[in-house]
Amino acid sequence: MKQYTHHVFVCCQERPAGEQACRGQRMRDYAKARIKALGIDGEGKCRINTAGCLGRCAEGPLLVVYPEGVWYNWVDEEDLEEIIQLHLIGNQIVERLLVPEPGEA
Ligand code: FES
């Protein structure tokens, strides 16, 4: 069994005011609370982790879901909820929030 079915890294990079950064702490906390409430957190299920800069700041705010390596751009809790419900629970990609692979238009 894999340690986690889905391992989510939320970019929580901070930078001085005016500089581009994801600042995802609030969304990380939301996602952690939601997977706990839904009973899908822990070994053999899902984990939410803090990430520093993922190197694609201009496309942020970002999170990435492994093992698929799917990158999402989120705006608010509704977006996170959709990722949780569709991807983490339903194993479906949330097309509307996808960040294009580098080189894709
Ligand atoms: S600050 Fe989030 S990708 Fe760089």
Residues whose N, C-alpha, C, O or C-beta is under 5 A from the ligand:
A	BS01	FES	C11 Q13 Q20 A21 C22 C53 L54 G55 R56 C57 G60
